[in-house]
Amino acid sequence: DPDGPFSAAVKDQRSKAAKYQTELQLECANSARIAIDCTDPGITLRLGEFASERCPYEGRLNAGTYRLLASLEGYESYQVDIELVAGENNRVLIPGLKPVDTRTTGTLKVFCPEAVSSIELLSSDLSESLDCPVERELLPGRYSLRMADGSEEQFAIAIGETVAINLSRASAVDERIGLLLAIRVAPGMGLSSGPLFQDDNETPFGEELDGLQPTLLTTAIENELGYFITDWLAVLVQTRFEIANLAVLAMAVLRFVPYENEWFSLRLDLGGGGGRILPSVETADGDRPVVRLGPGFGTANLGVGFSLSRLLALVVMVENRVAFPDFGIHFDLGLGLEIRL
């Protein structure tokens, strides 16, 4: 009843409700829903200056940028800045937290040559004999390994770090300077020039290769003998015996080993030498005359070695030799075994 005794009170309440509705609409126009999920259970969340909440969390906040901090005992905290957009459902997923590293030590691994059964571990307050091979935990700090001849290998240990030391060619002189024997089978091909020979004589009409022509190198047996002066440099004498034509080549070579670990090595050979290599040419009438390359040669070889044991390795070499003054270039793919004594 508009004229009843409660009509004035009803109008007043309607007016207040309309006012509150307007204020709420204005407030909600700048608010944003947020839902936070966590990969790990038990995480505590803190959004800006608001009180901490347990994850998962759902609520409504004013739009804007907030610093979100997620923490869990025993794990590293995670924090990220998030932008809450008004009128949208904003969802955030906290990734798995990283456990706090509570270790106080590092790990030492030592690989020893067969001739070495023990080494001495030294530091400012430690002197201990270790049986090879070695794997043990050490407090952070600087250490050294002493070999039987008194030479030392220095290293440092950090918390959570693993240090691996390969003494397969230890710094002892009798280990670093070692005899090296290798034998390879090496088929190849080349580019050659010069007069053709048959049965040690020039061909009847004095034919010559016109410019550099492809030639076939017979499969050869190669071997090498040398010494490792350091753990990255060797001096070698290489010889090559052509199977079909019994050609012989001898080379003096420096071998560089820029990288090596327990199972793999990379090597580069540079050197020169002399002899004869007799690549053959197949003519239209089926003859196989040869070109006499040499007597001088330069060489540049690149190879990899795969350790089969402490003493034995499988070696693959890509070999390139240049002959002079009878010019020729030839390439071999050498595959064989290497023995280090």
Disulfide bonds with the S-S distance in Angstrom:
Cys38-Cys55 2.02
Cys112-Cys132 2.06
